Amino acid sequence: MRKILVLNGPNLGMLGRRQPEVYGHGTLAELVDDLVAFGGRLGVEIEHAQSDDESELIGRILGTDADGIVLNAGALTHTSRALADALRSVDVPAVEVHISDIRAREPWRAMSVIEDACVATIAGRGRLGYRDAVRHLVNRWSAPFETVRYGPHPTNVGEVRPGQGLVVLVHGGVWRRSYGRDSLESVAVDLHRRGVRTWNVGYRRLGEGGGWPGSAHDVLTALDHASRIADGPVVVLGHSAGGYLAMWAATRTATPVSLVVALSPIADLEMAVADTGEIAAESAILLEHGAPARPSPLHPHTLAAHGTADRLVPIGHSDALEAAGAEVIRLDCGHFEPIDPAKQPWQEVAGRVVPAVLEG
């Protein structure tokens, strides 16, 4: 069984008491218990340590026998080049984690001196970011991949996992910088195991040149580049905001697209704003910058799959797609189950996607 070392730095032992409006009300012990249980479900052992002392954290890194590291270095993130050097000194992939979005807080918190020594950074997802970091490491081990760049921005990359055909994956996250392509890694690994080649691409998000038109430009550029990877027409699969971007780009790319799959898609920005829900603010920003309310025209082969209990992006978005000519599969689930290979909704989606790729 592989092992992951989870390290928490200065002041994180105070979780539950330290600024709960920022870091939440749960204790560190509760966080660790959750991670141990989560790791068990993924088949990995979780070892945990917390220290306010930089040298002790360095010693843990240099002496580890773990296969991966998850590190929340706290305030040492911004100053400790010694921690960065320690990470570079061991042949162990590390994921940097922060409960809050450090780039959206005080300016001094925005810089991380350990980021370049890590394979990924996850920030601003609350305590669930630790789970996502563990899952990311497991997915890295689960299937071989090659990183392919399609543009100049640091986010303009994606992992190609081998197989037949090509499915280009476009992640969601309401265009927020806190969410990236790791959210579709489990889907990429599952499709690879089913014999399908995938390219899981990132793109600029709000706060880094994304939103509109930046995010759309990136996804379109990625699809144009996909012709260099694919042997024929590609399938484009997007989740949530990625569904909007996938549908918009699929009818504008020079690369032949055989099928567009939109999972829990944001399909109407005006509807999203009117609903005043969690996706309203970002949807309003896109509209203000000239984004079309709906990603039209639709590709003639557009398949939407949407949970009837989705409260983040209500199924009315896919109802509108159906009225515009798309095929819609209604699933008994919420927003995220369609991208979780352990859940039945994804099995239904995969049952449509895989034959479309392997059988043409």
N, C-alpha and C positions, 0 to 999 in steps of 0.2 A: 504494500500500500504506500502510495506517495504521501509525503508529509509537507505541510505548509506552515512556516513560521510566521505568526502574526505578531508584529511588534508595535507597541504604542509608546509614544514618547512623553515629554514633560506635560504635566497637568491632566493627562487623559485618565489618570486614576481618579480624578474628581468628577468624572461623568455622572450626571444626575444631580449634581450640586453646582457645577460650574456653568454659568450662563445657560440655563436650560432653554431659553428662547432661541439660542443658537445651536446648542449641541444636544438638545433633547432631555427628557426626564429619566431615561433608563440608565442604569448603572453599568459600569465596565463589566462586572460579573455577569450581568444579564446579556450584554453584548457577546461575551466570550461563550456563554452557554449556547446562545443562538448559533454562533459560528461553528461550534463543535458539532451540533446537531445537523447543521446545513452541510458541513464537510462530510459527515457520515453518509448523507444521502447521495453525495457525489462520489463517494468512495475514496476520500482522502482524510488523513489524520491532521488535526489542527493542534499545533503547539503555540502557546501564547506567553508573552512576557511584556511587562510594562515597567518603564523606568524613567525617572526624571534626570538621570545622569547620562550624559553623552557617551562617556567612555564605556559604560555598561552596555549601551545599545550597540556600540561598535564591536565590543567583544562578542555579543550574541550573533552579530552578522558574520564575523570572521570565524567563529567556532561552530557555525550551524552545520548540521547534517541534513537539513531539509532540502526538498526539491524545488521549493519556491518560497518567496518572502512577500508578505503584505506589510507595508510600513506606513504608519501615520506618525511622522516625526514631530508633530506639533510645531511649536515655534522654531525648532531646530531646522525645519524645512527651509527657512529663509537665510540661514547663516552657516550651517554645518557642512563645510566642504569635506570635513573628515568623514562624515557619514557617507557622503557621495563616493569618496575614495574607497571606503570599506565595501560598498556595494559593487564597485568596479573590480575589487580584488577577489571576489568569489564568482565562480561560474554558476550562478543561481539567478534565475529571472526574478525580478522584484517589481511589485506594483505599488505605486505611491497612492495613498488614500487620504482624503480629508472629508470630514463630515459636512462642513460648510463649503460654499464656493469661494475659495480664497481669492479668486480673481475679481470678485464682486464686493469685497470688503475693503479695509484700509489699504492704501497703495503699497505699503511695505509688505503686506501679506501676499501680494500678487506674484512675487518672484520666488521660484523654487530652485535651490541650488542642487537638489537631488534628482530633479525630473529627468535630466539627460542620462542618469545612471539607472533608470527604470525602464521597463518595457512598456509601461502604460501609467497614466495618471487618471484617477477617478476622484472627482471632487464635486460637492454640492448635491449629493444624493442622500444625505442623511446617513443613518447607520446601515441602510441597505447597500451603500457603497462597498462595505467590507464583503458582503456576499458577492457582489458583482466582481470584486477583485479576485476572490477565490474561484469563482466560475471562469473568469478570464484565464487564469493559470491552468485550470483543468482543460479548457478548450484548446489552449496552446499545445498541451501534451497529447490531445486526442486525435489530431489529424495534421499531417504535414502541410505547410503553406509556403508560398513565395509572396513577398511584399512587392506590389507593382505600383509605381507612381504614375499619375496621369496629369499632374499640374504642379505649380511652384509652391503653393501654400503647404505648411506642414500637415494639414488634414487631407490633402489631395493624394491619398494613398489607399490601397485596399489589399487584403490578403486573398490570393488565389489558392484554392484548395482543389486538388486534381479530381478528374472525373470526365464524363461525357457531356457534350453540349456546354452551355454556360448560363447560369442564373446570376444576374447582377443584383445584389442586395443593397437596399437604400434604407438606412435606419431612420427611426423617428426621434422623438424627444422634444416636440413642439419648437423646433429650431433653437433650443436652449443649449448653451455651451456645456452644460453639465452632462449631457448625454451624447454618446458617440456610437461608433460602429460596433463596439463590444456587445451592444444590446441584441445584435443579430448573429453573434458568433455561434451560439448553440444551434441556430437554424442552419448556418453554413456547415457546421460539423455533421449535423444529421443528414443534410442533402449529400454531402461527400460520402457518408457511409452507405447511402442508397445509390451511389454510382454517378452522382451529378457533380460537375465542376461548378464552383461558385467563385464570385469576386465580390467581397464584402467591402464596400467603399465608404470612405468618410467624406465630409464636405464642410465648408465653413458655416458656422452658425452665428446667431446674433451675438454681437460683441467682438467678433473677429473678422468682420467683412461679409458675414452671411446674412440670412434673412432674404429679402428681395432687393435686387436680383441675384445676389451673390450665391446663395445656396442652389438656386435653380441653374445658374451658369455652371457651377461645379458639377452637378449631377449630369447635365447635358454633355459637358466635356468628358466626363467619365464614360458615358454611354458611347460617345464617338470613339473613345479610345478602346472600348470593348471589342471593336472589330479586329484589333491586333491580337486579341486573346482567343476569340471564338473562331470556330471552324465554319460557322453558319449563323443563322438567326439566333438571337438571344431572348431569354425570358427576363423580364424586369420585375422584381418583387420589392415592394416598399411597405413599411409599416407606419401607421399614424401620419405624421408630417411627411415621412418618407413615401407614403402612398400618394400624397398630393404631388410631390416632386417627381416620382416615377411616372405618374400618369401624364404630367405636363411634358416631361422630357421625351417620353416614348414616341410622341408624334412629331418631334422636331429633330431627332438625331438622324445622322446619316447611316447608322448601323441598323440593319434589318432587325426588327423586333417581332417575334411570333406571338407573344402573350404578355400582357401586363397583369400582375397580381397585386391587388391593393388590400392589405390586411388592416382592419380597423381604421380606414383612411379618414383623414381630414379632407373632405371633398368639397366643402363650401365654407369659405372664410367668413362670409356675411352671416351665415347661420351660426358659426362658432362665436362671433362677436355678439349676436343677438341673444345667445344662450347664457352669456355672462358667466360661463364656467371657467375651469382652470386653463383652458386654451384660448380664452377670449383676448387677453392682452397681447399675446404674440401675434394672433391672427389680425388684430387691429393694426399692429405695426406693419405687417406685410401689405395690408390694403392701403395704408397711408403711403407706402413706397411704390405703389402701382401694380401690385400683384393681382392677377385676375381672381375674381371671387371663386371661380370654379376652373379646374384644369381641363379646359376644352381646346380643341376637339378631343374626344375620347378615341383611343386606339380601338379598332373594330373588334379586337379580341381582348376585352378587359373583363377580368374576374375579380369581384370584391368578395371578401369574407369578413363578416362583422358579427360580433357578439350582441345578442339581444339585450344583455345586461350591462353593456358598456356604458359607464357613466362619465368617462372622460371624454370620449367622442361618441355621442349618441348615434344609434343606428340610422337616424334620419339622414345622416350624411350618405350612407350607402343606398337608402331609399331613393335619394335624388339621383345617384348614379344609375340605378335600375331604370328610372324614368328616362334617362338619357341614352339607354341602350346597353348598359353593362349587365352581365350576369352577376347575381348576388347570391351567395350562400349565407344563410342565417344560422349562426352558431349559438348554442346554449352556454354562453360564457361572458366574461368581461373583456377588458381591453388588451390584456397581455397574454392570455392563454393561447391565442393563435400563433404566438412566436415562442412557445415553450414546448420543445419536443417531448417532454414528459406528460403533456396533457393531450386529451383526445381531440380538441379543436385543431391543433396542428396536424394530427394524423389525417384529419379530413382534408386539410389544405394540401398536405404532401401527396395525398392520393390523387389530387388533380395536377399538381405541379410536376411530379416526377415522370408520369407517362408523357406529359406534354414535351418534356425535354428528351427523354430516352427514345420515345417512339415517334417524335415529330408530330 
